Amino acid sequence: MKKKETKPKNQNTDDLFPFHKENYKFLFLGLILLALGFILMIGGGSDNPNVFNKSIFDAQRLTVAPLLLIAGFVVEMWAVLKRPAPKK
């Protein structure tokens, strides 16, 4: 017969959750960066297919938005992988 594993009585239930308050802060920051990056990529098309619109090649769409997306994904990974600081 197997022994049942019991948690120590002095163990806090907060230690059982993988995410803590700081993880959620980074998670929402990453989501904001991702949303902002995708919003900056919107637009630049032309209403008339016979007219070329140069705004599709703006620096906003070619450099700023992808950098925000990369930063957002890095922050999201950090939020998932970050361990809470040990309590003293």
MODELLER restraints for C-alpha pairs under 7 A, 6 or more apart:
rsr = mdl.restraints
at = mdl.atoms
rsr.add(forms.Gaussian(group=physical.xy_distance, feature=features.Distance(at['CA:23:A'], at['CA:79:A']), mean=4.92, stdev=0.5))
rsr.add(forms.Gaussian(group=physical.xy_distance, feature=features.Distance(at['CA:23:A'], at['CA:80:A']), mean=6.88, stdev=0.5))
rsr.add(forms.Gaussian(group=physical.xy_distance, feature=features.Distance(at['CA:23:A'], at['CA:82:A']), mean=6.87, stdev=0.5))
rsr.add(forms.Gaussian(group=physical.xy_distance, feature=features.Distance(at['CA:26:A'], at['CA:75:A']), mean=6.42, stdev=0.5))
rsr.add(forms.Gaussian(group=physical.xy_distance, feature=features.Distance(at['CA:26:A'], at['CA:76:A']), mean=6.87, stdev=0.5))
rsr.add(forms.Gaussian(group=physical.xy_distance, feature=features.Distance(at['CA:26:A'], at['CA:79:A']), mean=5.14, stdev=0.5))
rsr.add(forms.Gaussian(group=physical.xy_distance, feature=features.Distance(at['CA:27:A'], at['CA:76:A']), mean=5.52, stdev=0.5))
rsr.add(forms.Gaussian(group=physical.xy_distance, feature=features.Distance(at['CA:27:A'], at['CA:79:A']), mean=5.36, stdev=0.5))
rsr.add(forms.Gaussian(group=physical.xy_distance, feature=features.Distance(at['CA:30:A'], at['CA:72:A']), mean=4.39, stdev=0.5))
rsr.add(forms.Gaussian(group=physical.xy_distance, feature=features.Distance(at['CA:30:A'], at['CA:73:A']), mean=6.59, stdev=0.5))
rsr.add(forms.Gaussian(group=physical.xy_distance, feature=features.Distance(at['CA:30:A'], at['CA:75:A']), mean=5.09, stdev=0.5))
rsr.add(forms.Gaussian(group=physical.xy_distance, feature=features.Distance(at['CA:30:A'], at['CA:76:A']), mean=5.15, stdev=0.5))
rsr.add(forms.Gaussian(group=physical.xy_distance, feature=features.Distance(at['CA:31:A'], at['CA:72:A']), mean=6.57, stdev=0.5))
rsr.add(forms.Gaussian(group=physical.xy_distance, feature=features.Distance(at['CA:33:A'], at['CA:68:A']), mean=5.87, stdev=0.5))
rsr.add(forms.Gaussian(group=physical.xy_distance, feature=features.Distance(at['CA:33:A'], at['CA:69:A']), mean=6.54, stdev=0.5))
rsr.add(forms.Gaussian(group=physical.xy_distance, feature=features.Distance(at['CA:33:A'], at['CA:72:A']), mean=4.84, stdev=0.5))
rsr.add(forms.Gaussian(group=physical.xy_distance, feature=features.Distance(at['CA:34:A'], at['CA:68:A']), mean=6.60, stdev=0.5))
rsr.add(forms.Gaussian(group=physical.xy_distance, feature=features.Distance(at['CA:34:A'], at['CA:69:A']), mean=5.07, stdev=0.5))
rsr.add(forms.Gaussian(group=physical.xy_distance, feature=features.Distance(at['CA:34:A'], at['CA:72:A']), mean=4.99, stdev=0.5))
rsr.add(forms.Gaussian(group=physical.xy_distance, feature=features.Distance(at['CA:37:A'], at['CA:65:A']), mean=4.39, stdev=0.5))
rsr.add(forms.Gaussian(group=physical.xy_distance, feature=features.Distance(at['CA:37:A'], at['CA:66:A']), mean=6.51, stdev=0.5))
rsr.add(forms.Gaussian(group=physical.xy_distance, feature=features.Distance(at['CA:37:A'], at['CA:68:A']), mean=5.08, stdev=0.5))
rsr.add(forms.Gaussian(group=physical.xy_distance, feature=features.Distance(at['CA:37:A'], at['CA:69:A']), mean=5.20, stdev=0.5))
rsr.add(forms.Gaussian(group=physical.xy_distance, feature=features.Distance(at['CA:38:A'], at['CA:65:A']), mean=6.74, stdev=0.5))
rsr.add(forms.Gaussian(group=physical.xy_distance, feature=features.Distance(at['CA:40:A'], at['CA:60:A']), mean=6.68, stdev=0.5))
rsr.add(forms.Gaussian(group=physical.xy_distance, feature=features.Distance(at['CA:40:A'], at['CA:61:A']), mean=6.36, stdev=0.5))
rsr.add(forms.Gaussian(group=physical.xy_distance, feature=features.Distance(at['CA:40:A'], at['CA:65:A']), mean=5.60, stdev=0.5))
rsr.add(forms.Gaussian(group=physical.xy_distance, feature=features.Distance(at['CA:41:A'], at['CA:61:A']), mean=5.01, stdev=0.5))
rsr.add(forms.Gaussian(group=physical.xy_distance, feature=features.Distance(at['CA:41:A'], at['CA:65:A']), mean=6.02, stdev=0.5))
rsr.add(forms.Gaussian(group=physical.xy_distance, feature=features.Distance(at['CA:44:A'], at['CA:53:A']), mean=6.96, stdev=0.5))
rsr.add(forms.Gaussian(group=physical.xy_distance, feature=features.Distance(at['CA:44:A'], at['CA:55:A']), mean=5.05, stdev=0.5))
rsr.add(forms.Gaussian(group=physical.xy_distance, feature=features.Distance(at['CA:44:A'], at['CA:56:A']), mean=4.26, stdev=0.5))
rsr.add(forms.Gaussian(group=physical.xy_distance, feature=features.Distance(at['CA:45:A'], at['CA:53:A']), mean=6.57, stdev=0.5))
rsr.add(forms.Gaussian(group=physical.xy_distance, feature=features.Distance(at['CA:45:A'], at['CA:56:A']), mean=6.46, stdev=0.5))
rsr.add(forms.Gaussian(group=physical.xy_distance, feature=features.Distance(at['CA:46:A'], at['CA:52:A']), mean=6.80, stdev=0.5))
rsr.add(forms.Gaussian(group=physical.xy_distance, feature=features.Distance(at['CA:46:A'], at['CA:53:A']), mean=5.76, stdev=0.5))
